[in-house]
Amino acid sequence: MEDKEFRIDEIYVPVKRQKTLDPKKVMELAESILEEGLKIPIQVRQGKGRWVLVEGAHRLEACRSLGEETITGVLVRARQH
């Protein structure tokens, strides 16, 4: 699979993933990303006219909190949950 850049504002985060976000973990990841960059790309799937987050909610929110406009991700085939 090939990494590609996705616009953060075009990625939909399912409600159940939003509920599991830990603000402390997001902050720690943001600090790590500032120092070392994003080590593991997020995973997204094609939804109905949008990208849907599969894995990487904390990484996505950390990059969003840093003001990033894009994030590295992998397009995967995944079933809708």
Steps between C-alpha positions, in 0.01 A plus 500: 500500500617846420487797736329813371399838635139565603348837587412489868178695450380238249525207743183396683551356848220262604324598823612186685864588425447859618372373835819303567738794461727564798607869505820415690602244238424749221727758667782247548474390137502863382826557689650183352391597148662842543829341606512189281226528238210264445641148529193291413254611233128503573265268311200627306243342273288647224155590626209657319670806359753527784790331676408312817752440778566131571802525733695790648252731675757625752760562226242686290393721792863565597579623148179707497602660832837593347323684219602252232289502183601153377593167656672192366269204466435170332186431302361163610204286409290465812142418576273768636450466874 
